């Protein structure tokens, strides 16, 4: 099991915490991370793109000119795909881009993402963050002290105060343990676990038996 230092919001050491090896010290396999990250990105796609085929373009009920004798190419409809204002050939249509990934694979990928941050020494455990009021400038000072620039901050539970303080700072994202995802971890270079989040993350896998 790995032991990491716990810091307060002034970046002073305030203790240590032991991380479960079956969650934070998993061998990282890029192909599994890639699979789950692609699945999460695909699930975010709206898939509402659409183009009209000949069946949906208005007009075209009359043959533009007779078949023979005009010297021009044959034409059956002014809504042909080769005409201006015509239909689209093989255009996009609404679809669902999501695809299923086994729950055990998703859990394994999340462990790998967590393990990758520990291995890269970009995982930090912070005892807790207390602000005088929910304002961006107060959290910005704390982030500067902790050296955070592109970080995912994981809280054990929803906090209105922290949400309001973090949401306008570029590069910083606040989430909770139950919303933690592989994609969010990989998008941020740093991972910050607040007090209580470590136990909650480990308990999340214990409940699933992953």
N, C-alpha and C positions, 0 to 999 in steps of 0.2 A: 504493500500500500504506500502511496505517495503522501508525503506531508508537506503542506504549503503554508506559508506565513499568512496571517490575517492582519490587514491594515485597517486603521481608522480613516476617516475622511481627510485627515491631515497627513496621511501617508506615514503614520507612526506605527510601528509594530505593536500589536495588541494580543498576540497569541499565535497558535497554530491550529490547523485543522487537518484531519486525515481523510484522504479521498479514497473511496472504494476502488480497488484495482480492476474489478469487473465492470466498472463504468468509465473510469478515467484513464485506464492504461490498456486499452484495447488496440490490437494491431490495426493500423489504418490501411484500408484497401480502397484506392481511388475509384475503382469501377463501381463499388457499392455506393459511395458518396455521390458519384455522378448520376447513377440511376435514380436515387431518391431526390436529389436536387432537381433533376429534369422533371420528375413527376410532380414536384411541388410547383415548379414554374409553369408546367402545362396546365395544372389545375387552376392557376390564376388567370389564364387566358379566357376572355369573354366568348370568343368564337362566334361573334355576331356579324362577321363580314358577309356580304352578300352581293351578287351581281345578277342582273336579269338575263335569262336565256331567252330564246325566241318565243317560248311559251308565255313570257311575262311582259314583253315589250309591246306597247300599244301600236296600232297601225298594222300595215302589211296585209290587209284583207283583199286588196286588188292587185292583180298582176300589173307591174309598172308599164309595160308595153308588150305588144304581141311577140310571140316566140320567134317568128321568122320575118325577114324582109326589111328590118330596120338597119342592119349593118352593125348593130351593137351586140354586146354579149347578152346571152340569155339571162333573164332575171325573173324571179317568181315572187319576190317580196322586197319592199323597201326597208324591211327590218332585218335583212340578212346581216350576218356578222361582218361582212366585208363592206357594208354601206355605213356612211356616217349616220349616227343616231340609231344604229342597229344593235343587235344583241351581242353578248359576249360569249366567246367559245370557251368552254371548260373553265368558267369563272368560279370564284370561291362561293361556297354556300355555307349557311350556319352549321356548325358542328361542335362537338364536345372533344376537346383535346386531351382531357384527363385519361390516365391509364392507371390500372391498379398495381400496387406494390404490396407484397406480403407484409403483414404487420410485424413479423419477426425481423424482416429485413429493414423495415423503417426504424425499429428500435435499435438494431445493430448499427445502422448508419448514424443515428443520433449519438450513440456511445463513441463511435469513431470520430465524429466531429468534436465532441468534448475532449477526447483523448488527443486529438491533433493540436488543440490549443494548449493543453498541458505540456505536450512534448515540445512545442515551439516556445514555451515559457511566456506565453501571452495570456495566460489565465491568472486573474487576480481575485482574491477573496477580500471583500470589504466588510468590516464589522457592521456598519450601518451608516446611513446618511441622514443627518438631521439639518433641516433648513429653517431659518427664522421665519420665512414665508415662501409661498409657492411662486417664485419668480425665477426667470431664466438666468439673470445675472448671478444669483446665489449659487445655482448649480454649476454655472460656467466656471466659477472660482474653484469649486471642488474638483471639477473635471480637469482643470489646469494643474491643480496640485497633485492629482493622481496620475497625471500624464496621459489622459485619455484624449484621443483624436478621432479614431474610427472604431468605436466600441459598442458591443451589445451588452447592455446592463440587464441582469436577470434578477427580478425581485421575487420573493416567495409568494406574494399576493398583490392584488391591485392596489395602487396608491394614487389617489387623485392629486395629491401634492407633488409627488415625483413626476407624474405624467405631465402636468402643466409646466413643470420646471425644465423638463428634458426635451419636449416635443419641438421646440424652435431652435435647437442647437444642431447645426449640420454635422453629420457623421455619427451622432449618438442616437441609439435606439433603445427604448425601454420596453421590456417584455416581462412576462411572468413565466413561472415554471411550466404551467399547463399549456402555454402557447409556444413554448420553445421548439424551434424547428431547425433542421439541418441547414436549410437555405439561409436562414438568418445568421447562423453561426459562421458559415463560410463567407458570407458577404462582409463580415466585420473582422478586422485583424486582431482585435482584442476582445476578450470575454471577461466580464466582471460579474461575479456572483455575490450578491448581498447576503447579509447575515440571515441564516435560515434557508437560503436557496439551495445550499449544498445538500442539506438533509432532505429537502423536498425533491430534488433531482434524483437522489439515490432511492428515495421512497417510491418515486414514480415508476422506476424499473422493477422494484420489489413487488409492487402491486400487480404488474403485468406478468411477473414471473419471467421477464426477459433476461 
